[in-house]
Amino acid sequence: MIRLPDPRRVSDMFEGRHDTLIRACLSGFCGGVWTDDPASPRFAVMVSADFTFFAGIPDHRAITEFPWDATAGYSILVPPDGAWDALLATCLPEGTRPFERYAIRHEPDAFDEETLRRFVCPAPYELRRFDEELYRRSFDEAWSRDFCANFRDWEHYAAQGVGYGALLDGKLVSGASAYAVYPGGVELEVDTEASHRRRGLARACAAAAILDCRARGIYASWDAANPASVKLAESLGYHLQGSYRAFFAKAPAAN
């Protein structure tokens, strides 16, 4: 496969797809697109952050020539239809597992700001907007790296990102931050260090991030990895659209 210098050359192949990470890639925020023939593509493979999206006619080369070098050694593969799903199920590397994710509706008017303001960070935790110190601190531990991992550097995050963290004794223990940026919005990444969960920290951080996005005139998108994430999203005003199938795949081991 050949990487396109400009992902927008195949934007028509992804027309009608509303995944925010597709929009982030097409706008140049992150990722790239590979295809069989730049002049007359039959299929396209888009790697955007930790996700991969497919378009066009299913072709085994999308897997056998997959651009693993553009990933961190793994990717969440999202088939657009049953034909691509069947191809992925039979051609992916050994150890690949299918699982369900949950799409959340894009509803700019779904939020009640008064309700969001009630979700405060409980004592003794401190809620803090992501600054350069928190940006850099997010890379210290595996659970928090995705908060800022898709930005080139602090300046890039400062210009386009938004995020809030919960701290205990100066240590980052929970947060909600822009995982990706697309025209008119951000995709939120929300997580809490395991020993601090079930205390309302993620909800307080996410509520603050949503309010900040609304003040900026942009939308805070949400895509849920599990039912617990769906429940958290619904408590903030989002609504479930439905589940979809994805595959978690790792790069094949080198021979």
N, C-alpha and C positions, 0 to 999 in steps of 0.2 A: 504493500500500500504506500501511497505518497501523501505526505502532509501538505495541506493547502496553506499558502502564505496568508490567505485571508479567509477565515471561516464563513464569511458572508457569501462566498461564491456558491455555497450549497444551502443557503438559508431556505430556499423554496422546498428542499427535501424535508425540512423540519417544520414546515408551515402547519399551523393548527395545533402545534405542541406547546403547551403552556408551562412546561417545567421551567422554574426560575433559573436552574443551572444551564439549561440550553440557552436561555436569553443572556445569561452572564457570559457564556462563551462567545456567542455571536456578537456581543457588544465589545469583545476584546478584554474583558476583565481577567479571565483565566482560561486555561485549557487550549485545546486545538482540535482540528478535524482532519481525519485521514480518509482517503478514498481510493478506489481502484484506478480511476482515470479522471484527472482534473478537467479534461476537456469535455468528457461525456460520462459523468459518474453513474454507475449502476447502484452503488450503495455508499453509505458514509458512516464513519465511526467517530463519535465525538467524545473526547475525554475532557471532563470539566470537573475540577477538584477531585474528589474521591469517587465520582460517578462516571459511567459511560452510557451513552445513548446511541441507538442505531437508527438508520433510516434507509429507505430504498428497498431493493430486492435482497432477501437473505442470501448470504454467500459465505461459505466456510472460511474464506480468506480473512473475514472480519475477526475470526478467532485465531487461525493459524499464523496470521501476520499481525496479531494484535500489538499495538505500540506500548509494551510494558515499560519501556524506558521513560515514558511520559507519566508514569504513576509512581507511587511509593511502594510498589511491589504487590499491590492489590487494587481491586476496583469493585464497586457495586454496579453491576450491569443491569440496565433497565430495558427490556425488550418492548417495542411499541405495539406488538400484536402477536397473535398466536403462531404465525409462521416464524418470526424471529425467536419466540420463546422455544419452539421445538428445535430450532437450530442450536441455540445456546445449550439446551438440555443435553444434546448429544455430542457437542463438539468441545465443550469447555474442559479445562485441565482437571485431572483427578483431584478430588477433595472439594470441588466446588459445591456449594449448597444453595438451594433456592430458599427464599423466605418471603414473608409478607411485610410490606411497608404500607403506610397509610397517608393518602393524600388529603390535605386540608384545603377547604374552599378558600378562594381568593375573594374576600368580602371587605372592602375598605370601610364600610359603614357598620361593621358588626360590633365594634367596640364601644363600651360605656366607660368614658374616661373617669367618671366618679368612682366606679368600681375598681378600675385599675389603680387609682391613687390609694385605695385602701390596702393594697397588698404591699405593706411596708416590710422592711427587713427587720426581723426580730432581734432584740438584744440577746447576747452581747455582740452580735454581728454588725458590721458597718457596710452600708451600700455605697459604692463609689463608681463613678463613671470611668471608663477605660481611658487612661492617660498613657504616656510613654512608658512609665514604670510598670503598669499592669499589662500593657502590650508585651513587654519583654518577659515579664514574669509568667505569662500564659504558656510560654514554651518550656518552662522548667519541668513540667510533669506531663505524662502521656494523656491523662484525662482532660486536660485543658488546652492542648495544642491546637485543636481545630478552631478555637475561638478566633485566632488571627492568622492561621497558617496559609491562607490563600491570598494574603496581601504581600506585595513585594518587600515592604519595609514599613517602619513606623510612619514615615511621611505619607505613604500610600493609604495606610489605615486612617491617619488623621484627616485626610482629605475626603475619604469616602465611607469609612467605617463608622459603626456606632456600637457601643457595648457598655454593660454594667456588670460589676462584680461584687460579690459578698465576701468580706474579709473577716477573719478572726485573728486577733493579735497580729495584724499586718499580713497574714497569709491568705492568698486567694483560695477560697474553698467552693465557690459556685459562681456561675456567670451566665450571661446571655449576650452574644456578640454576633456581628455580621460574619456569616460563613462565606457568603458571596454577595456581590453587588450586581444588579441588573438595572436597566433604565426604569426609573420610577420606584425602586425598592431594594430591599436587602432580604436575604434568606438568613433566618436566625439559627444559630447553634446554641443550644441550651444544655448545660450539664452541671452536675454537682459531684464533688469528691465523695466517694462512697460512704465515709464515716459521718458525713454531715447531711445526708439525705433525709427526707420526710420532715423538714422543719420550715418549709415555705420559702426557702432561699431561692430556688430556681424560679418560682412564681414571682417573687419580688423583683428579681433581676430582669425577667422577661417583661413584666409590666412596665418597669422603668424604660426599657429599650423600646417597647411599643409606643409609649407616650412620647419619647424623644423623636421617634420616626414620624409620628403624626405631627409634631411641631415643625418638623422639617418638610412636611408635605410629601413624604414617601411612605411606602407600604412595607410592613414587616411580615414577610411570608414565613410559613411554617410547614415542614414536611416531617411526619412522625415516623420514628424507627420502630416503635412498639406501642402497645395499648396504653402504657403509663404516660407516654408522651402525648397521646391523643387526649387522655383525661386532663393533663395539665393544660393543653391548648384550649380545650373546651371551657375550663375554669376561667380562662382569660377572655373568652368571647368568640373564639374560633368555632367552626363547625366541620365535622368530618364529611369529606366527599366520598371516600371509599378506599378500599385496600387495592394494592397492586403488587404484582409479583416481581421480584428482583433476584439476582444471583450474586453471592459474595464469592469472588474468584481471586486466587493468588497466582502470581507469576509462576510458571513452571520452573522447577529446579534445574539449574544448569547441569548439562551432562559432563 
